[in-house]
Amino acid sequence: MILDVTHLKNIERGLSLNNKMGKYLFVGCFPGSYEMGMANLGYQSVLKTVFDCPQWRVERLFTDTGIRTFEKSTPVAEADIVGLTLGFEIEIFSLVQLLLVSGFEVYANEREENQPLVLVGGPLASLNPEIIAPFADVIFVGESEESLPDLLAAWEEAQDFGLNRQETLLYLSRFPGVYVPRFYFPQVSGTFFKGFKKIDTVPEQIQQQRVDISRFEVFSHIYTPQSYFKNMGLMEINRGCSYRCRFCAGGAIYRPLRQRPIEMVLKMINNLKKWTSHLGIIGSDVLSHPQWEDIIKYAIKNQFTVNFSSLSAITLSRHREYLPYLVKCGIKTLTLAPESGEVKTRQYFGKGLDDEEWTDLIENIIRLGIPKVKLYFMIGKTFHSAEKDLDFIHKLCRKINSNHQLSISYSFLVPKPHTNLENMKTLSFLAWRKERELFETGLKKMKIRFSGESLRVAWIELLLARADRFLAQEIPKLVGQKNGLVFNQWRTVMEKMGRDFDEWPRHPWEDGLFPWSIIDNEARNQ
């Protein structure tokens, strides 16, 4: 359903992207709905970064607001640069669909001279840019606050020099973090990835970019009741994580842990106070901020209700004095992630806390006045069956004497590039399905509310997470078939490639090089 754009614009507050003139047009596309896009701090941050570039004006596009831009109903093909931030593998289908309906070539190497440059960044670009490679002219690897303005300025210079499309891309490829796939040629032999051949003037690897976050404020600039978080103002207080969970893609690409100074955080709160009384604090490990208590006290003093993106159970267990602040913030449901019901597996993952510590923590949370606790689990693990998870949940319910105060959310264990599990062989699709049935049946018997990831979506996510560009370039053939989720279509495509749809996703590459080896992830290597 296409939303009423006029109504949505009328109820927005804060930064107006219409109030900017500029020689060049950047269309910031979000690979999802307006509701989710306006709740995405990374997307808002990119919009503001481009807005602040003197020569650029910026307009938005969402999957449910039509095929023209949100601000001025401009055809996307009239942009100078079309930018997308991709967070998850499944969003590649939205990228391909956008290219198909916008009237220009879906494959980057077939685009005409006068068509917009397609620039893709975001977490997915830093995990495995090769699955984006067939469709993007430029992929930016890493954090963009510092480099994006420089990249746009370099594109302006290329226009001033009168460079053609190929020359412009070669000119941009010299900048740190910029990957131009057309200049690299992956070498694959069966299940062995042999590396890349390339033209002489581009770097061997792409250095993932990290910024000094103490130089950049990141908070919401556009507010709307139609956002998923309903007028909430978001701000990022830190980036990275001190824990090294083996499965965590976020930790792999955002490490090391960096904190914003308290003065900057309080300034962001003051900016948000002009527009909202609802505060969302974003960070991979928000409780690790050395002035966390001061931040919360200031937010409470300014009469904010406060929510958090992620809370570490280990930190909460060590700092019980934080719990009363969460009650004062108005938290109604506290979300924590044991991931596994077995102590040994939790310790292997890097989650810590034994069963008694988990029970004691949850009892304390409920006793202090937070009425509900949501727990995240991963199923489909090779380490143990879902029975161990159910045993752990059952013990928790008996201990707190209530199953109405617990809810469960689950996803499947999908090994991601750059994590310690990047080359792990997963269970089969049928084994995943049995695990899901076992887990859901057990939760129903305990009368515990739960939600879970689609099994079909999870398998496609597994397929794409460690794929190469040769598989990715088949996506346009599938995108019209229920958003690329028709298994028989995938089987046919992969059979022609000599790959088995049921087995190849489980362990696509032998040890050694991988498609994502094009990225030099210095923090991960350290």
Number of C-alpha atoms within 10 A of each C-alpha: 7 11 14 11 16 10 9 15 13 9 11 16 15 13 13 13 16 11 8 13 14 13 10 15 21 25 29 26 26 25 26 16 17 23 17 16 21 25 23 17 19 22 21 20 18 22 23 20 17 22 23 14 16 14 16 20 21 27 24 24 28 25 20 16 19 15 18 18 21 21 17 10 15 17 13 28 18 15 21 19 21 25 25 22 22 25 17 16 23 20 18 24 19 19 24 21 19 21 20 15 12 16 13 17 16 22 17 18 14 11 17 11 10 11 18 22 23 21 21 25 25 22 22 25 26 30 29 27 28 30 26 25 25 23 28 28 23 23 26 29 29 27 22 21 22 16 19 19 18 15 19 19 16 16 20 17 15 19 13 9 10 11 15 13 19 13 12 19 22 18 17 21 22 14 18 17 25 26 32 21 24 18 18 19 13 18 12 16 7 12 14 15 20 15 18 17 12 15 11 9 11 19 18 15 15 23 21 22 22 20 15 13 19 16 12 12 17 24 24 29 21 21 23 23 15 16 19 16 19 15 22 24 27 28 21 23 30 24 23 19 20 14 18 17 21 20 21 19 22 18 24 25 26 23 21 18 17 20 22 20 16 17 10 16 22 16 12 20 23 14 15 23 17 9 18 18 17 19 24 19 20 21 23 23 23 23 22 20 19 13 14 15 14 13 19 19 14 15 21 16 9 13 14 21 18 22 20 18 14 17 19 18 21 18 14 17 18 10 11 13 11 16 18 13 15 21 17 16 19 15 17 14 17 21 20 19 18 23 21 26 22 21 17 14 16 17 15 13 19 15 22 19 17 15 16 11 14 18 20 14 20 22 15 16 22 16 11 13 16 21 16 19 18 16 18 19 19 20 23 23 19 12 11 14 19 25 15 15 20 21 14 18 24 16 14 21 18 11 15 17 11 11 19 14 17 23 20 20 17 20 18 21 20 26 24 24 25 26 20 18 19 18 20 15 17 20 19 15 19 10 15 20 16 15 20 22 13 15 20 21 13 19 19 11 8 15 13 19 16 16 12 16 13 12 15 14 14 19 22 19 21 23 22 22 23 26 23 23 20 15 18 17 17 14 20 20 12 17 18 14 12 8 15 19 18 15 16 10 13 20 15 13 19 17 11 9 12 10 18 16 20 15 15 17 25 21 18 22 21 12 10 11 14 26 23 22 20 21 22 18 24 13 14 16 8 6
